[in-house]
Amino acid sequence: MNKKEKSNPKELRNQNFEAKKMNTSSNSNKKKDKNLPWWVEILFVQIGLPDKFLIKILNAKKKSKELIKNDKKALLIFLFIITTLAYFYPVIKHAKSKLDCEAIAKDYIIKNKNVTGINKRQLKMLSTNFCYGGEEIYEIKNLKN
C-alpha cells in the first residue's frame, strides 16, 4: 500500500512564519537605507532642534495633504479669488491715486486761480490735465496778479 504523504500543518505554519520573518527583515533594511530629507538633516540632526517640533511639522504636513485631498474645489476657488484680487490691485491703486490727485488739483485751482468763468466740467478737465503733467493750469491768470 502506498501511503499518501501528508503535510504537517505545523510545518506549513513554520514555513509561512519564516517567509514573513524574512520579508520584514528586508523591509526594515529598506527603511534603514532611506535617506532623511535635507531639511530634517539640517534642522534636527545638525542643529539639534527638539523632536517635538519634528512631530508637529510632520502632523501639520499630514493634515495639509488630507485637506488638499478632501477640499480641492474650495481651495481652487480660494486661489482663483486671491489671484483675481492680486491681478486687479494695481488698477485699483492707480485709479485711487488718480482720483486723489484730481481732488487736490481741483482744490488748488479753486483757491489760487481765477475760475469765475469755468464750469465743473472744465474744472475737472483742468485738474485731470494737471495730474498728467499738462500745463494749461499755468495759462489761467493768478488771483494775486
C-alpha positions in Angstrom: 0.0 0.0 0.0 1.2 3.3 -0.9 0.8 5.8 1.9 -0.1 9.2 0.8 2.3 11.8 2.1 0.5 14.2 4.3 1.9 17.5 5.1 2.1 18.5 8.7 0.1 21.8 9.4 2.7 22.9 11.9 5.4 22.7 9.3 3.4 24.9 6.9 2.9 27.5 9.7 6.6 27.5 10.4 7.4 27.9 6.7 4.9 30.8 6.4 6.4 32.4 9.6 9.9 32.0 8.3 8.9 33.7 4.9 7.2 36.6 6.7 10.1 37.0 9.0 12.5 37.2 6.0 10.2 39.7 4.3 10.0 42.0 7.4 13.8 42.0 7.8 14.2 43.0 4.1 11.6 45.8 4.6 13.4 47.1 7.7 16.6 47.2 5.7 14.9 49.2 3.0 13.6 51.7 5.6 17.0 52.0 7.2 18.7 52.7 3.9 16.2 55.5 3.1 17.9 58.9 3.5 16.4 61.7 5.6 15.1 64.8 3.8 17.6 67.7 3.7 15.6 69.9 6.0 15.3 67.2 8.7 19.0 66.6 8.4 19.9 70.3 8.8 17.4 71.3 11.5 17.1 68.2 13.7 20.4 66.4 13.2 23.0 69.1 12.6 21.4 72.0 14.6 19.7 69.8 17.2 16.2 71.1 17.4 13.9 69.2 19.7 12.0 66.2 18.3 8.6 67.7 19.3 9.0 70.2 16.6 9.5 67.5 14.0 6.4 65.7 15.2 4.4 68.9 14.9 5.7 69.6 11.5 5.0 66.1 10.2 1.5 66.2 11.7 0.8 69.6 10.0 2.2 68.2 6.7 -0.1 65.2 7.0 -3.2 67.3 7.8 -2.4 69.7 4.9 -2.2 66.8 2.5 -5.5 65.5 3.7 -7.1 69.0 3.5 -5.8 69.3 -0.1 -7.1 65.9 -1.0 -10.6 66.5 0.5 -11.2 70.1 -0.4 -9.7 70.6 -3.8 -12.7 72.6 -5.2 -12.8 75.0 -2.3 -9.0 75.6 -2.4 -9.1 76.2 -6.2 -11.9 78.8 -5.7 -10.0 80.5 -3.0 -6.8 80.6 -5.1 -8.8 82.0 -8.0 -10.2 84.8 -5.9 -6.8 85.7 -4.4 -5.3 85.7 -7.9 -8.0 87.9 -9.2 -7.6 90.4 -6.4 -3.8 90.4 -6.9 -4.3 91.0 -10.6 -6.7 93.9 -10.2 -4.9 95.6 -7.2 -2.6 97.8 -9.3 -5.5 99.0 -11.4 -7.5 99.9 -8.3 -4.5 101.6 -6.7 -3.8 103.7 -9.8 -7.5 104.8 -10.0 -7.5 105.8 -6.4 -4.3 107.8 -6.7 -5.7 109.5 -9.9 -8.9 110.5 -8.0 -6.9 111.8 -5.1 -4.6 113.9 -7.4 -7.6 115.3 -9.3 -9.3 116.3 -6.0 -6.1 118.0 -4.8 -5.6 119.8 -8.2 -9.2 120.9 -8.2 -8.9 122.5 -4.7 -5.6 124.1 -5.8 -7.3 125.6 -8.9 -10.2 126.9 -7.0 -8.1 128.5 -4.3 -5.3 130.0 -6.4 -6.7 130.8 -9.8 -9.4 133.0 -11.2 -12.1 130.4 -12.1 -15.2 132.6 -12.3 -15.9 131.7 -15.9 -15.1 128.0 -15.6 -17.8 125.3 -15.1 -17.4 122.0 -13.4 -16.6 120.0 -16.5 -13.8 122.4 -17.4 -12.5 122.4 -13.9 -12.4 118.6 -13.9 -10.6 118.7 -17.3 -8.0 121.1 -16.0 -7.4 119.1 -12.8 -7.0 115.9 -14.9 -4.7 117.6 -17.3 -2.6 118.9 -14.4 -2.3 115.5 -12.8 -1.0 114.0 -16.1 1.7 116.7 -16.5 -0.3 119.3 -18.5 0.5 123.0 -18.3 -2.9 124.5 -19.1 -3.3 125.5 -15.5 -0.5 127.9 -15.7 -2.2 129.8 -18.5 -5.0 130.9 -16.1 -4.2 134.2 -14.5 -3.5 134.2 -10.8 -5.9 136.0 -8.5 -2.9 137.8 -6.9 -1.8 139.4 -10.3 
